């Protein structure tokens, strides 16, 4: 064995993941490396160039820059680079240049792929995605499409109740969709159940020849096939219904009933929703929401993906809000005009964790009078106070429906958005960023928001100056990257030597998602859904979307894992993570995820310069 080979073997024994390879394998791998020397300033590869393999720095340093020339990382001895492009499409995803005289070892593509295929720990080290482990047949996290066991059965609105009863009897089912022909299938008009036939027809003395349209539940609440099983559970328990139609792009796709669910075990989030829906006081609801930290621990411990965990936790906040709205209307009387209660912030994006305050507002019908406004101010106080008692503390910035500014008729909201778009001051940028995450939670006038949202997205996306200002505002939150292969941690105070996984972790990605949604006029509020929709709409490339989604998945998951660890240790969950608590493997992947986010921020910033 030559001296050079022995030297490479000795070096690889100090570098992860090569240090975990068997001795014989390590010798083989070492022999496959080629040695490259680069003088300071020499370009190693350029963006888009075919990669020869994965690079490993033996001595010296390498600067990595993005498509716009922005520095994203300074690498040193034992650091690898080039693997992201190699695993994506074989083309360099960045530029790499020797920052000083350097010696670099190159592992050829074929050998890299062989090691990845034969040694799972090796593959995991270089694979930046964070996929959840298999979870079995847990209804809460299954897609509704996977729960539909039979073809949809339905009848027309002119069918008689006798005919509907015969269909249900013969098929051994307890409900039917009431549909009418539409391009591509059947459009849902309503549903009719055995209980309808019993209570309305038989007990009511109606003729068996009565048309189904006279007894059906018209325009029932429905879900798409892409929704989660937990959505079914939450709606059934909160609204006390036993049949839920599934509608796919306006067409009737099937029916889910309580009987269909008996073979599955509901997760505890569904139980919490049930208890909230039946609570008679705020104190009872507070006892329920006090169980959310334990729910988070169970979900994280069960390896649920971060978007499922935050969705289930947000569903609980939504249920609390709707129950408080019902309590407020019971106390004050019915709402005098149509209204909507909307959430923004993490609840609006369906991304709540174990640490959440409240961000909400009210949109009222333009017919609201001064007396009506007083009614809604009282309603807002009841709901906001109740949320605070349930652990959703008051917003420090007073972004709540209790503030007169955020409880207004739709015409005032339209003026707000027009003003923010036409005169994008720093305050306007901040407010617009918050309000672009609005999601309807309760109320009676859905069109009050959908029309306003469509109009605002169209107007905002066409205003290049406003878009440029929104981009500038979004870039204020940056990943916590130190140039020399480390993290920029908090330097003083209670969280010294920690990184803020909210403001410097998930928020930069949420800001990017919001910009993509604005540019593509996308109505999604959830960050991950925005990234996927942005890819489908061509706002960002498929490779860029994949990299950013994988980076976001890792950052969001590690944030939840940190919160779970704090809860299990008897402490309150927060958003701060100490890099020193992570393994070398975890630190490497987390930093690479932050590099992806910074690269995407740089690309957005470059586009801003082009339109400003």
C-alpha positions as CSV (number, residue, x, y, z in Angstrom):
1,X,0.0,0.0,0.0
2,X,1.5,3.3,-1.1
3,X,2.2,6.2,1.3
4,X,-0.3,8.4,-0.5
5,X,-3.0,5.8,-0.1
6,X,-2.2,5.3,3.6
7,X,-2.4,9.1,4.1
8,X,-5.8,9.3,2.5
9,X,-7.1,6.3,4.6
10,X,-5.8,8.0,7.8
11,X,-7.6,11.2,6.7
12,X,-10.9,9.5,5.9
13,X,-10.9,7.8,9.3
14,X,-11.4,11.3,10.7
15,X,-14.2,12.3,8.3
16,X,-17.9,11.3,8.7
17,X,-19.5,9.2,7.1
18,X,-16.3,7.5,5.8
19,X,-15.3,6.7,9.4
20,X,-18.2,4.3,9.7
21,X,-17.2,2.2,6.6
22,X,-15.6,-1.3,7.2
23,X,-11.8,-1.3,7.0
24,X,-11.6,-3.2,3.7
25,X,-14.2,-0.9,2.2
26,X,-12.4,2.2,3.4
27,X,-9.3,1.1,1.7
28,X,-11.2,0.5,-1.5
29,X,-12.9,3.9,-1.3
30,X,-9.6,5.7,-0.5
31,X,-8.1,4.2,-3.7
32,X,-10.9,5.6,-5.8
33,X,-10.3,9.2,-4.7
34,X,-8.3,11.5,-6.9
35,X,-6.2,14.3,-5.5
36,X,-6.7,17.9,-6.9
37,X,-4.7,21.0,-6.1
38,X,-6.2,24.4,-6.6
39,X,-4.4,27.7,-6.2
40,X,-6.2,30.5,-4.4
41,X,-8.9,32.1,-6.7
42,X,-9.2,29.0,-9.0
43,X,-12.7,28.1,-10.0
44,X,-13.4,24.4,-9.1
45,X,-16.8,24.3,-10.9
46,X,-19.5,26.7,-12.0
47,X,-23.2,26.6,-11.7
48,X,-24.9,24.2,-14.1
49,X,-21.7,22.4,-15.0
50,X,-21.7,18.5,-14.9
51,X,-20.2,17.3,-11.6
52,X,-17.4,14.8,-11.6
53,X,-18.2,13.6,-8.1
54,X,-18.3,14.7,-4.5
55,X,-15.5,16.9,-3.3
56,X,-13.8,16.7,0.1
57,X,-11.4,19.3,1.4
58,X,-8.2,17.9,2.7
59,X,-6.5,21.3,3.3
60,X,-7.3,24.9,2.5
61,X,-10.7,26.5,2.1
62,X,-13.4,26.8,-0.6
63,X,-16.0,29.6,-1.1
64,X,-19.5,28.6,-2.3
65,X,-21.6,31.2,-4.1
66,X,-25.1,31.1,-5.6
67,X,-26.4,32.1,-9.0
68,X,-26.2,35.8,-8.2
69,X,-22.7,35.7,-6.8
70,X,-23.8,35.9,-3.1
71,X,-21.6,34.1,-0.7
72,X,-23.5,31.2,1.0
73,X,-20.7,29.3,2.7
74,X,-17.0,29.2,3.4
75,X,-15.8,25.6,3.7
76,X,-12.7,24.2,5.3
77,X,-10.9,20.9,6.0
78,X,-13.1,17.8,6.2
79,X,-16.1,19.6,4.6
80,X,-17.8,18.1,1.5
81,X,-19.4,20.0,-1.3
82,X,-21.1,19.3,-4.7
83,X,-23.4,16.5,-3.3
84,X,-26.6,18.6,-3.6
85,X,-26.3,19.0,-7.3
86,X,-25.1,15.5,-7.8
87,X,-28.1,14.0,-6.0
88,X,-30.5,16.3,-7.9
89,X,-29.6,16.2,-11.6
90,X,-25.8,15.8,-11.7
91,X,-25.3,19.5,-12.4
92,X,-23.7,21.9,-10.0
93,X,-26.2,23.9,-7.9
94,X,-23.7,26.6,-7.0
95,X,-20.3,28.0,-7.9
96,X,-17.2,26.7,-6.0
97,X,-13.9,28.6,-5.9
98,X,-10.7,28.0,-3.9
99,X,-10.5,30.7,-1.3
100,X,-6.8,29.8,-0.6
101,X,-4.3,27.3,-1.9
102,X,-6.2,24.0,-1.3
103,X,-6.0,20.3,-1.7
104,X,-9.3,18.6,-2.5
105,X,-10.1,14.9,-2.9
106,X,-12.7,13.9,-5.5
107,X,-14.9,10.8,-5.1
108,X,-16.1,9.8,-8.6
109,X,-19.8,9.7,-9.3
110,X,-20.0,6.0,-9.8
111,X,-18.3,5.3,-6.5
112,X,-20.5,7.8,-4.7
113,X,-23.6,6.1,-6.1
114,X,-22.3,2.6,-5.2
115,X,-21.6,3.6,-1.6
116,X,-25.0,5.3,-1.3
117,X,-26.7,2.1,-2.6
118,X,-24.7,-0.4,-0.4
119,X,-24.3,1.5,2.8
120,X,-27.5,3.2,4.2
121,X,-25.7,5.3,6.8
122,X,-23.6,6.8,4.0
123,X,-26.7,7.6,1.9
124,X,-28.5,9.1,4.9
125,X,-25.6,11.5,5.5
126,X,-25.8,13.0,2.1
127,X,-29.5,12.8,1.7
128,X,-30.9,16.1,2.9
129,X,-34.5,15.2,2.8
130,X,-36.3,14.5,6.1
131,X,-39.0,11.9,5.5
132,X,-41.3,10.6,8.2
133,X,-41.1,6.9,9.0
134,X,-44.0,4.6,8.0
135,X,-47.0,5.2,10.3
136,X,-49.3,2.3,9.5
137,X,-53.0,2.7,9.1
138,X,-53.7,5.6,11.4
139,X,-56.9,7.3,10.2
140,X,-55.8,10.7,11.5
141,X,-52.9,10.9,9.0
142,X,-54.4,8.9,6.1
143,X,-55.7,10.7,3.0
144,X,-59.4,10.5,2.6
145,X,-58.9,9.0,-0.9
146,X,-57.4,6.0,0.9
147,X,-60.6,5.6,3.0
148,X,-63.1,5.5,0.2
149,X,-64.0,1.9,0.0
150,X,-66.7,1.9,-2.6
151,X,-67.9,3.7,-5.7
152,X,-70.1,6.7,-4.8
153,X,-73.8,5.8,-4.8
154,X,-76.3,8.6,-5.5
155,X,-79.8,9.4,-6.8
156,X,-81.2,12.4,-8.6
157,X,-83.1,15.2,-6.7
158,X,-86.4,14.0,-8.4
159,X,-86.1,10.5,-7.2
160,X,-88.7,9.5,-4.7
161,X,-87.9,8.7,-1.1
162,X,-89.1,5.2,-1.7
163,X,-86.5,4.8,-4.5
164,X,-83.8,6.2,-2.3
165,X,-84.7,3.8,0.6
166,X,-84.5,0.9,-1.8
167,X,-81.1,1.9,-3.0
168,X,-79.8,2.2,0.5
169,X,-81.4,-1.1,1.6
170,X,-80.0,-3.1,-1.4
171,X,-76.5,-1.6,-0.9
172,X,-76.5,-1.9,2.9
173,X,-75.7,1.8,3.4
174,X,-77.2,4.5,5.5
175,X,-76.9,7.5,3.2
176,X,-76.9,8.6,-0.4
177,X,-75.6,11.5,-2.3
178,X,-78.2,13.6,-4.2
179,X,-76.6,14.6,-7.5
180,X,-77.2,16.0,-10.9
181,X,-75.2,15.4,-14.1
182,X,-72.1,17.6,-14.7
183,X,-69.1,17.5,-17.1
184,X,-66.9,14.6,-15.9
185,X,-69.3,13.1,-13.3
186,X,-72.0,14.0,-10.9
187,X,-72.3,17.4,-9.0
188,X,-73.4,17.1,-5.4
189,X,-76.7,18.8,-4.5
190,X,-77.3,17.3,-1.1
191,X,-77.4,14.1,1.0
192,X,-80.2,12.0,2.3
193,X,-79.8,9.5,5.2
194,X,-81.8,6.7,6.8
195,X,-82.5,9.1,9.7
196,X,-84.0,11.6,7.2
197,X,-86.4,8.9,6.0
198,X,-87.3,8.0,9.5
199,X,-87.7,11.4,11.1
200,X,-89.0,13.4,8.1
201,X,-90.9,10.9,6.0
202,X,-92.1,8.2,8.3
203,X,-92.6,10.2,11.4
204,X,-93.8,13.2,9.5
205,X,-96.5,11.3,7.5
206,X,-95.0,12.2,4.1
207,X,-95.8,10.2,1.0
208,X,-93.3,7.6,-0.2
209,X,-93.5,9.4,-3.5
210,X,-92.1,12.6,-2.1
211,X,-89.0,13.8,-4.0
212,X,-85.7,13.4,-2.3
213,X,-85.1,17.1,-2.7
214,X,-87.8,17.8,-0.2
215,X,-86.1,15.9,2.6
216,X,-82.3,16.0,1.8
217,X,-79.7,18.2,3.5
218,X,-78.9,20.7,0.8
219,X,-75.3,21.9,0.1
220,X,-73.8,19.9,3.0
221,X,-70.3,20.5,4.3
222,X,-67.8,18.4,2.4
223,X,-64.1,17.6,2.1
224,X,-61.8,16.9,-0.8
225,X,-60.1,13.5,-1.3
226,X,-56.7,15.1,-0.4
227,X,-57.8,16.1,3.1
228,X,-56.7,14.1,6.1
229,X,-58.7,11.5,8.1
230,X,-58.4,13.9,11.0
231,X,-60.5,16.4,9.1
232,X,-63.3,13.9,9.0
233,X,-63.1,13.2,12.7
234,X,-62.9,16.8,13.7
235,X,-65.9,17.9,11.5
236,X,-68.0,14.9,12.6
237,X,-67.3,15.5,16.3
238,X,-67.6,19.2,16.3
239,X,-70.8,19.4,14.2
240,X,-72.2,16.1,15.5
241,X,-72.9,14.6,12.1
242,X,-72.4,11.0,11.0
243,X,-72.1,11.3,7.2
244,X,-69.6,13.4,5.3
245,X,-69.6,13.6,1.5
246,X,-66.3,13.8,-0.4
247,X,-66.2,16.2,-3.3
248,X,-63.3,16.3,-5.9
249,X,-63.2,19.5,-7.9
250,X,-67.0,19.9,-7.6
251,X,-67.8,16.3,-8.4
252,X,-69.3,13.8,-5.9
253,X,-66.5,11.2,-5.1
254,X,-68.0,9.3,-2.2
255,X,-69.3,9.3,1.4
256,X,-67.6,8.7,4.7
257,X,-69.7,7.6,7.7
258,X,-69.0,6.9,11.3
259,X,-69.4,3.3,10.5
260,X,-66.5,3.5,8.1
261,X,-64.3,4.8,10.9
262,X,-65.0,2.1,13.5
263,X,-62.1,0.0,12.3
264,X,-59.7,2.8,12.8
265,X,-58.4,4.3,16.0
266,X,-58.7,8.1,16.2
267,X,-55.7,10.0,17.5
268,X,-56.2,12.0,20.7
269,X,-56.6,15.3,18.7
270,X,-60.0,14.1,17.7
271,X,-60.9,13.5,21.3
272,X,-59.8,17.0,22.2
273,X,-62.0,18.4,19.4
274,X,-64.9,16.5,20.7
275,X,-64.4,17.8,24.2
276,X,-64.1,21.4,23.0
277,X,-67.2,21.1,20.9
278,X,-69.2,20.0,23.9
279,X,-67.6,22.3,26.5
280,X,-70.0,24.6,28.3
281,X,-67.4,27.0,29.7
282,X,-64.1,28.6,28.9
283,X,-62.6,26.8,31.9
284,X,-63.6,23.4,30.4
285,X,-61.9,24.3,27.1
286,X,-58.8,25.5,28.9
287,X,-58.5,22.1,30.6
288,X,-58.6,20.5,27.1
289,X,-56.0,22.8,25.5
290,X,-53.7,22.2,28.5
291,X,-53.2,18.7,26.9
292,X,-51.8,20.1,23.7
293,X,-48.1,19.8,24.8
294,X,-48.6,16.1,25.5
295,X,-50.3,15.7,22.1
296,X,-47.3,17.3,20.5
297,X,-45.0,14.9,22.3
298,X,-47.1,11.9,21.1
299,X,-47.3,13.1,17.5
300,X,-43.5,13.8,17.3
301,X,-42.8,10.5,19.1
302,X,-44.9,8.8,16.5
303,X,-42.8,10.3,13.7
304,X,-45.6,12.2,12.2
305,X,-44.5,14.7,9.6
306,X,-44.3,18.3,10.8
307,X,-47.1,19.4,8.5
308,X,-49.4,16.8,10.1
309,X,-48.4,17.8,13.6
310,X,-49.0,21.5,13.1
311,X,-52.2,20.9,11.2
312,X,-53.7,18.8,14.0
313,X,-52.6,21.3,16.7
314,X,-54.1,24.2,14.6
315,X,-57.3,22.3,14.2
316,X,-57.7,22.4,17.9
317,X,-57.3,26.2,17.9
318,X,-59.8,26.5,15.2
319,X,-62.3,24.4,17.2
320,X,-61.8,26.6,20.3
321,X,-62.3,29.7,18.2
322,X,-65.6,28.4,16.7
323,X,-66.8,27.3,20.1
324,X,-66.1,30.7,21.6
325,X,-67.9,32.4,18.7
326,X,-71.0,30.2,19.4
327,X,-70.8,31.1,23.1
328,X,-70.5,34.8,22.2
329,X,-73.6,34.6,19.9
330,X,-75.5,32.7,22.6
331,X,-74.8,35.6,25.0
332,X,-75.2,38.5,22.6
333,X,-77.8,37.1,20.3
334,X,-77.4,36.3,16.6
335,X,-75.0,38.4,14.5
336,X,-76.9,41.4,13.0
337,X,-75.1,41.2,9.7
338,X,-72.9,38.6,7.9
339,X,-69.4,38.5,9.3
340,X,-66.1,36.4,9.2
341,X,-63.6,35.7,11.9
342,X,-60.2,35.1,10.3
343,X,-56.9,34.0,11.7
344,X,-53.5,35.1,10.4
345,X,-50.0,34.2,11.6
346,X,-49.3,30.6,12.3
347,X,-52.9,29.8,12.9
348,X,-53.8,31.2,9.5
349,X,-51.1,29.1,7.9
350,X,-52.1,26.0,9.9
351,X,-48.6,25.9,11.4
352,X,-49.2,26.2,15.1
353,X,-46.8,24.4,17.5
354,X,-46.6,24.2,21.2
355,X,-45.9,28.0,21.4
356,X,-48.7,30.2,19.9
357,X,-50.2,33.5,20.5
358,X,-53.4,34.8,18.8
359,X,-53.6,36.8,15.6
360,X,-57.1,37.4,14.3
361,X,-59.5,39.9,12.8
362,X,-63.1,40.5,11.8
363,X,-64.5,41.3,8.3
364,X,-68.1,42.6,8.4
365,X,-70.7,43.1,5.8
366,X,-70.8,46.7,4.5
367,X,-74.4,47.0,5.9
368,X,-73.0,47.1,9.4
369,X,-74.3,50.1,11.4
370,X,-72.7,51.8,14.4
371,X,-74.9,49.7,16.7
372,X,-73.7,46.6,14.8
373,X,-70.1,47.6,15.3
374,X,-70.7,47.7,19.0
375,X,-72.0,44.2,18.9
376,X,-68.9,42.9,17.1
377,X,-66.6,44.7,19.5
378,X,-68.3,42.9,22.3
379,X,-68.1,39.6,20.4
380,X,-64.4,40.1,19.7
381,X,-63.6,40.7,23.4
382,X,-65.5,37.5,24.4
383,X,-63.6,35.4,21.9
384,X,-60.2,37.0,22.4
385,X,-60.4,36.8,26.2
386,X,-61.5,33.1,25.9
387,X,-58.5,32.3,23.6
388,X,-56.2,33.9,26.0
389,X,-57.6,31.9,28.9
390,X,-57.1,28.8,26.7
391,X,-53.4,29.5,26.3
392,X,-53.5,31.5,23.0
393,X,-52.1,34.6,24.6
394,X,-52.9,38.1,23.4
395,X,-50.9,39.3,20.4
396,X,-48.1,41.6,21.6
397,X,-48.6,43.7,18.5
398,X,-52.4,44.0,19.2
399,X,-53.1,42.2,15.9
400,X,-56.5,41.1,17.1
401,X,-60.2,41.6,16.4
402,X,-60.5,43.5,19.7
403,X,-58.6,46.4,18.1
404,X,-61.0,48.7,16.3
405,X,-58.6,48.8,13.3
406,X,-59.0,45.1,12.7
407,X,-62.8,44.9,13.1
408,X,-64.1,46.6,10.0
409,X,-66.6,46.3,7.1
410,X,-65.2,44.8,3.9
411,X,-65.0,48.2,2.2
412,X,-62.6,49.4,4.9
413,X,-60.5,46.2,4.4
414,X,-60.4,46.8,0.7
415,X,-59.1,50.4,1.4
416,X,-56.5,48.9,3.7
417,X,-55.1,46.6,1.1
418,X,-55.3,49.2,-1.7
419,X,-53.4,51.6,0.5
420,X,-50.7,49.1,1.4
421,X,-50.2,48.2,-2.2
422,X,-50.2,51.7,-3.6
423,X,-48.0,53.2,-0.8
424,X,-45.7,50.3,0.5
425,X,-44.3,52.0,3.6
426,X,-42.4,49.8,6.1
427,X,-45.6,49.5,8.2
428,X,-47.6,48.7,5.1
429,X,-45.2,45.9,4.2
430,X,-45.4,44.4,7.7
431,X,-49.2,44.6,7.8
432,X,-49.5,43.2,4.3
433,X,-47.2,40.3,5.2
434,X,-49.4,39.4,8.1
435,X,-52.7,39.8,6.3
436,X,-51.7,37.8,3.3
437,X,-51.9,34.8,5.6
438,X,-55.5,35.2,6.4
439,X,-57.7,32.1,6.7
440,X,-61.5,31.9,7.5
441,X,-62.2,30.3,10.9
442,X,-65.9,31.1,11.5
443,X,-68.8,33.3,10.5
444,X,-71.5,33.4,7.9
445,X,-70.2,35.4,4.9
446,X,-67.5,33.5,3.1
447,X,-67.7,35.6,0.0
448,X,-66.7,38.6,2.0
449,X,-63.2,37.3,2.0
450,X,-62.9,35.2,-1.2
451,X,-63.8,38.2,-3.4
452,X,-61.5,40.5,-1.5
453,X,-58.6,37.9,-1.6
454,X,-58.9,37.4,-5.4
455,X,-59.0,41.2,-6.0
456,X,-56.1,41.9,-3.7
457,X,-53.8,39.2,-5.1
458,X,-54.5,40.4,-8.7
459,X,-53.8,44.1,-7.8
460,X,-50.7,43.3,-5.7
461,X,-49.1,40.9,-8.1
462,X,-49.3,43.6,-10.9
463,X,-47.6,46.3,-8.8
464,X,-43.9,45.6,-9.3
465,X,-42.9,48.3,-6.7
466,X,-45.1,46.7,-4.1
467,X,-43.7,43.2,-4.9
468,X,-40.2,44.6,-4.6
469,X,-40.9,46.1,-1.2
470,X,-42.5,42.9,0.0
471,X,-39.5,41.0,-1.1
472,X,-37.2,43.4,0.8
473,X,-39.3,43.0,3.9
474,X,-39.2,39.2,3.6
475,X,-35.4,39.2,3.4
476,X,-35.1,40.8,6.9
477,X,-35.3,37.3,8.4
478,X,-32.2,35.4,7.5
479,X,-30.9,31.9,8.3
480,X,-28.5,31.8,11.2
481,X,-25.4,31.0,9.2
482,X,-21.8,31.8,10.2
483,X,-19.4,32.1,7.3
484,X,-16.9,29.6,8.7
485,X,-19.0,26.4,8.6
486,X,-20.9,27.2,11.7
487,X,-24.1,28.9,13.0
488,X,-24.6,32.5,13.9
489,X,-26.0,32.0,17.4
490,X,-27.5,34.5,19.8
491,X,-24.6,36.2,21.6
492,X,-26.2,37.2,24.9
493,X,-29.1,36.9,27.3
494,X,-31.2,33.9,28.3
495,X,-30.8,32.2,24.9
496,X,-27.1,32.8,24.4
497,X,-25.4,30.3,22.1
498,X,-28.8,29.2,20.7
499,X,-30.4,29.8,17.3
500,X,-34.0,30.9,16.9
501,X,-35.7,28.2,15.0
502,X,-38.8,30.3,14.4
503,X,-37.6,33.8,13.3
504,X,-34.4,32.5,11.7
505,X,-35.6,29.0,10.7
506,X,-39.2,28.6,9.6
507,X,-40.1,32.3,9.1
508,X,-37.6,32.9,6.3
509,X,-39.2,30.0,4.4
510,X,-42.7,31.2,5.3
511,X,-41.7,34.6,3.9
512,X,-40.5,33.0,0.7
513,X,-43.8,31.1,0.4
514,X,-45.8,34.2,0.8
515,X,-43.8,36.0,-2.0
516,X,-44.3,33.0,-4.3
517,X,-48.0,33.1,-3.5
518,X,-48.2,36.8,-4.3
519,X,-46.3,36.4,-7.6
520,X,-48.4,33.5,-8.7
521,X,-51.7,34.8,-7.2
522,X,-52.0,31.6,-5.2
523,X,-54.7,31.3,-2.6
524,X,-53.0,28.8,-0.3
525,X,-52.0,30.0,3.1
526,X,-50.0,27.0,4.4
527,X,-46.2,27.4,3.7
528,X,-45.6,23.9,2.4
529,X,-48.8,24.1,0.2
530,X,-47.6,27.4,-1.2
531,X,-44.2,26.0,-2.2
532,X,-45.9,23.0,-3.9
533,X,-48.4,25.3,-5.6
534,X,-45.6,27.7,-6.7
535,X,-43.8,24.8,-8.4
536,X,-47.0,23.7,-10.1
537,X,-47.7,27.3,-11.3
538,X,-44.1,27.6,-12.6
539,X,-43.3,30.4,-10.1
540,X,-40.2,28.4,-9.0
541,X,-38.4,25.6,-10.7
542,X,-39.0,22.0,-9.8
543,X,-35.5,21.5,-8.5
544,X,-35.7,24.7,-6.5
545,X,-39.0,23.7,-5.0
546,X,-37.7,20.3,-4.1
547,X,-34.6,21.7,-2.4
548,X,-36.6,24.3,-0.5
549,X,-39.3,21.9,0.6
550,X,-36.7,19.4,1.9
551,X,-34.9,22.2,3.7
552,X,-38.1,23.4,5.2
553,X,-39.1,19.9,6.3
554,X,-35.9,19.4,8.1
555,X,-35.9,22.8,9.8
556,X,-39.6,22.5,10.9
557,X,-39.1,18.9,12.1
558,X,-36.1,19.8,14.2
559,X,-38.0,22.7,15.7
560,X,-40.8,20.4,16.8
561,X,-38.3,17.7,18.1
562,X,-36.7,20.4,20.2
563,X,-40.1,21.5,21.6
564,X,-41.0,17.9,22.4
565,X,-37.7,17.4,24.2
566,X,-38.3,20.4,26.4
567,X,-41.8,19.3,27.2
568,X,-40.6,15.8,28.2
569,X,-38.0,17.3,30.4
570,X,-40.7,19.3,32.3
571,X,-40.0,22.7,30.7
572,X,-42.1,24.9,28.6
573,X,-41.6,24.6,24.8
574,X,-39.9,27.4,23.0
575,X,-38.3,28.1,19.7
576,X,-34.6,28.1,20.7
577,X,-32.2,25.3,19.8
578,X,-28.5,24.9,20.9
579,X,-26.4,23.6,18.0
580,X,-24.1,22.0,20.7
581,X,-27.0,19.7,21.6
582,X,-27.0,18.2,18.1
583,X,-24.8,15.5,16.7
584,X,-22.3,16.3,13.9
585,X,-24.7,14.7,11.5
586,X,-27.6,16.8,12.6
587,X,-25.6,20.0,12.6
588,X,-24.3,19.3,9.1
589,X,-27.8,18.7,7.7
590,X,-29.3,21.7,9.5
591,X,-26.7,24.0,8.2
592,X,-27.1,22.7,4.6
593,X,-30.8,23.4,4.9
594,X,-30.1,26.9,6.0
595,X,-27.8,27.3,3.0
596,X,-30.6,26.3,0.7
597,X,-32.9,28.9,2.2
598,X,-30.2,31.6,1.9
599,X,-29.7,30.6,-1.8
600,X,-33.4,30.9,-2.5
601,X,-33.5,34.2,-0.7
602,X,-30.7,35.4,-2.9
603,X,-32.6,34.4,-6.0
604,X,-35.7,36.2,-4.9
605,X,-33.6,39.3,-4.0
606,X,-32.0,39.3,-7.4
607,X,-35.5,39.2,-9.1
608,X,-36.5,42.1,-6.9
609,X,-33.7,44.2,-8.2
610,X,-34.9,43.3,-11.7
611,X,-38.4,44.7,-11.1
612,X,-37.7,47.6,-8.8
